[in-house]
Amino acid sequence: MITRLVIENFKGFQRVDLRLGRFNLLVGTNASGKSNLLDALRVLQGLGNGLTVQETLNGKPKSARQDVWPGIRGGAEFARFQERANGKTRAGRGLIRFEIEMASETINGLHYGVSFDPVSGLIEREDLTRDDRLLVTTGDVQFKGRKPERMRPNNPGEMTPETVCSTSLAFSLFGTIPAKNDLPFNAEIDLCLDSLTNFQFLEPQLVHLRAYASPQPVVRMGDRGENFAGLIKTICQRPKQRAAFVGWLRELSPLELDDVAVLSGAVGEPLFALREGGREFPAHILSDGTLRFAALAAAFFQPEPPGVLCLEEIENAIHPTRLRVLVELLKQFSRRGRPQVMATSHSPVVLSWLRAEDYPSAFLCRRRPEDGASDVRPLPSLPNFARLVELQQLDEFFVEGGMEAAL
């Protein structure tokens, strides 16, 4: 689980420092920074997967060892924060920096930080620490009064907790540490790699949800909903998961839902369907909202769930009267363990279904008028927030723009 995220000098962020929970909700107007925050997570994912800085930002074509990496919106050219002053935008300067803190059932106090120049693509500093004790770092630095050993990618040598990893400075340190090693901090490296790479940026597209899937077993659908029907087939083979999945779909549907079904194509390829009133309704005639909700619900029943599930505009195609069901779905499963949820929303109805325990990890995103930087604040930090909650006017305050005005 990622417990803290710091972003500096990236896109619309001059600096933000967020304490995260298991269920995290970002609300705000268009262009307030919600999508940019998810882009920051994608940068960390790219570096953790061994891509160079410029590959991470600009994209990389498919290779024999890796799928297509689409890059970050705007690429390296627009990755750095650009300050606005006197009606003009100044070219960005300085390094981009990310920091995350991670925790598991056995490890706490693990911290990873990376600073890089987006134009040259060079990493200036990168380190992994636990409880303020340096485990691995890049760069020619002094540690405990002596210069640590250097490590080259083609000759790893003996690594110590004070190792300085020397590489091309375009790759992160995870490209230099041998895959199989006998280090005293293997568990910390594994947790960091899992935290950086095990994201699912789920944006289900109807063309995939309505399509036949691969007949091969599916343990995780694609980010656009690819092989959705294959995942449903896997879920249906597990009676308890199937019953729970159908239970959530019944909460959504105003009609009497009998069951979920998987139809077969000419060569056994699966197609999603629902059974109502003794009839089967295949995916291509189901409503957009039903399909989207089914895909979001199925994400929590994946045999190989992500560490972090990122969802944009969760209210899309979902009727306001059913948003309560979706919010409860996200909250219940994220609090049971994996996946941690990062969700964005424009809907005031979503805010109305939050409870007191949700507020610390519900954030308002807004653009500061003085410099154009995106500001991200937990809802309890808003002026008079407790009074608004007491009067049950949080959603109205959001619709009328009062949240942004209060800051």
N, C-alpha and C positions, 0 to 999 in steps of 0.2 A: 504494500500500500504506500502511495505517495502522501506524506503528511504535510509537506511544505513545498511551495513553488515560488522561486524568485526569478523575475524576468527584468533585465536591464537593457535599454537601448535597442529594443527589437520592435520593429513596425511602429505601432502607435504607443508603445509603452516606453516611458522614460525609466520608470522603476515601479514594479509592483511586488508585494510580498504577501503571499496568501497562505493561510493555514487551512488545509483541506480536511474534509471528512470522508466518509464512505459514499455519501450521496451529496454531490455538489451541483448547485444550480446557478447559472449565470443569466441574469435578466438585464435588459437595457434596450435602448432604441437601436435602429439600424446604424452601422458604422460606429458603434460605441466601444468595440474591442472584443466582443465575445468570440468571434471566429479567429481573431488574431491570437487569442490565448490558446485555442486548440492548435493553431499553427505552431506555436512554441513547443507544444508536446510532440508534434510531428518532427520538428527539428531534432529533438532529443532522440526520437525513435530512429531517425536516419543515421545519426552518429553512432548510436548503440548497435545498429546493424552493420557497422563497418564502412559506411559510405564516407567519402570526403566531404568537407564543408560545402564545396561548390556543387557536388552531386546532390547533396541533401537539399540545397536551396534551389538549384536550377533543374534538377531531375536527371534521370539516368535511364537509357533504353534497356530493354530486356536483354539478359545475357544467359549463358548456359547455367550459371549458378544463382541468378537472381531475377525476380520478376521486374516489370517496369516500375520505376519509382517516379511518381509524377512531379516531384518537387513541391515547393511552397508557393502559394499565390504571390505573384510579383517577383519571385526569384531573388537573386542576390542584390539586384539593383535597388529594390525597395525593401530590403530586409532591415536596414538600419533606421532607427528613429530619426525623423526629420521634424525639427521644432518649427512651430509657426509663431511669428512675431510681427506685429504691425501689419497684419494682412498678408505677409509673405512667408513662404516656407523655405527654410534654410537647409542646405544639403547636410545629411547626417555625418557625424564624425564619431570616432571612438570605437571601442570594441563592443560586441554583443556578448552578454553574459547570461547564463542560466545556472540556477542552483536548484537542486531538489534534495529533500530529506525523505528517507524511506524507513519503513519498519515492517517486520514480520513477527510471527509468533515467538521467534527465538532471537531476533536481532533488533536493536533500537539504536538510535543516534547515528545512523549511517547517512553521510552527506556526500553528494557529488556536485562538482562545479566545473564549468567549462567557459572559457573566454576565447573569442575568435574574431578575426576580421572577415567580413562577408565578401569583400572585393578580392583580396588576395587569396582568400580561402585558407589562411594559416591560423593554426591554433596557438594562442599565446600562452595559455595556462590551462591545466586540467588536473584535477586532483580528486581523490577518493579518501575520505576520512571517516573514522568512527570514534565518537566521543572525543573529538578534537585531536585524535591521534592520526597522523598521516600514514596511510597505507600505500598508495601509489600516486605518483604525480608525474607531470611532464615539465620539461624546461630545465635549464641549468641553474638549480637552486641549492642553497645550503640547508641541511637538516641536522639538527642536534650538533651543530658545530663542525660537521664533516661533510664532505661531498659524497653523495651516494653513488653506487655503481650505476653505470649507464647500460642500457639494454638496446640491442639492435634487433630489428625484425628477423634477420637471417642468422642471428647468433644470440638467442635469449640469455644464455648464461645463467648464473645463479641469481634469482630474485630474492630480495629481502623486503621487509615491511617499509624500508626507506628507499625503495627502488625509484630511480628516475627513468622513465621510459623515453627513449630517443627514437623518433621516427621521422617521416618526411614533414611532420608538423601540419599535414593536411588531413591525416587520419586521426581519429581519437585513440586513446590508449588501449581501447578494447581490441584494436586491430594488431596490437603489438604483444599482448599477453598471450602466451601459448594456450591453446585450447585445453591441453591436459598438463597440469602442473601440480606441484605439491607445495603449495604456499600456506602459510598459517592463516590467510584471510580468504581462502577459496569461497567460503559461504557468503562473505560480504560481496565479492565480485559477482557471484551468481545472483544475489538479490538485486544488485545494481543493474546488471544486464537485463534481468526479467522486468524490472521497473521501467527501464528505458525502452525496451523493444516490444513488450507484450501489450500493445494497444490494439483496439479495434475501433476504427473511425466509421461507424455504421451509418450509412445514408441509403436506406433501401430504395431502389428504383423499381417502379411497377413493371417495367419490361422484364426484369429478372424474376420478380415475385410471381409473375404469371407464366413463366416459361417452364419447360421440362428441364430437369436437372440431370447431372451425371448419375449413371446407375451405380457408380462406385460409392462405398461408405463415406459419409460426410460427417465430420466432427466439429466443423466451424464453417459457417457460410461466409461468402466474400463480403467486403465492405459495402458493396452496392446491392447486396442481396443475392449474389450469384450462388447457385446450388441451394437455394432456400428450400425447395421441395425435397432435396436429398437430406437436408438436416431434419425436416419434419419426419421423413421416413425413419431416420435414426431414433428420434424421440419416440415415435410410435412403437418401436421395438422394446421400449422400457416402460412397463405398465404404470409405475408410479409417476414418472415424469409425464407420460401421456395424459394421465388423469389430471395432474396439476395444470398442465398447459391448457387442456380443454376447459378447466375451471375458470381460468383467466379469460378465455375467449367468450365464455358464457356471460361473464360480467360485462363485457363490451356489447354484446349483441342484444337488441331489443326483442328478438325472436327466440324461440326455443331451439337451442343448438343441441343436436344429439351427440355429435362426435366430430373429430377431425379425420380426414381420409387422405390416402395417397393413391392416386390413379396411376396406371402404367401405360407407357407408350409402346410403340411397336417393338422396341428392343429392351423393354423393361425400365426405361427412364421414368422417374417419378414426376408426378404433377400434383400440386397441392389442391385440396378440395375440402369442403365442409359438408356435413350431413345434417339436414334439417327436415323434420317431418317425413322421414323415410326416404328422402331424395338426396342425391349427391349434386353439389354445386361446385364445379371446377373453378380454378383460380381466375380464368379469363372472364367470368361473369360476376365475380365478387366485387364489392365496392372498394374504392381506393383506401378508405379508412380502415376497413376490416383487414385488408392485406397488410397495410402498414403496421397496424397494431399487432397482428399475428407475427410479423417479422421481428418487432421489438420484443415481444414476449418470448419468442423462440430463442433470442440471443441469450436469455438467462437459463436456458436448458441445454446449451451446447456442451457436449462432453468435454471439450477443451476450451473453457471460457477464457477470455482475455483477462489480464490483470486490471486494465482500465478500459471501460466502454465509454466512448465519446459519442454523444448524440446531439445533433444540431436541430433546433426548432422542433422540439418534441411534440408540439401541438399540431403540426402539419397533418391535414386530412382527418383529424380526430375531432368529433363533435364536442363542444364545450361541456355538455352533460356527461361525457365519458372521460374527460381529462382526469377526474378524481381516480378512476381505475388505473390509468397510466401512471399517475404520480405514486400511487400506492405500490404498483408493480416495481417501479424503480427503487423506491425507498426500502421495501421489504427485502428484496433480493440483495441489494448492495450492502445492507446491514448484516446479512447472514455471512458475509465473506466476499469472495470474488463474484462478480467484478466490482471494483470501485467505479462509480458513475460520475462522468463529467457531462452535464447537459446544459443546453442553452434554450431560452424561450423568450418570445415576445408577449406571451399571453398573461394578462392579469388574473385569469381564472386559475392558472397554475399556482400563483402566489397565494390565492385564497385557500388552497388545500395544504399549505405548509403548516407545520406545527412548531411549537417552541423549540423542540430538539433539532429542527431542521434549519433554524435561522442562522446559526454561526457559520454554516457552510453554504449559505445562499448569498450571492454577491450581486451588487448593482454595478453595472459597467456604464460609464459616461465619459464624454470628452470634456476636458477642462477648457473653458473659453479662453483663458489667458495664453495658453501655449499649444492647444490642440492635442495634448497628451491624453491617453486613456487612463482613467482612474478606476480601480476596482476595489469596492468596499464591501465588507460583510454587512448584511442588513441591520444587525443590532447597533452598528456604529452610526446610523443615520439619526439626525436630530429628531427627538420626540417619537422614536420608533416604538417604544413601549406603549405610548399613548395610542398610536395608530392601531397597534395590535389589539389593545383593549377595546377600542371602538369598532374593530373589525372593518377597518377602512383601508387596509393595505393595498388591495387591488384598485380601489378608486384613486388613491394617491398616486399609484403607478400610471394609470390611464391619463390622469390630468397633468402628468409631468412634475408632480410635486417632489418626487424623490430626487430628480436631478436638480431642481431648484433649491432644495434644502442644502445641497452641498456647494 
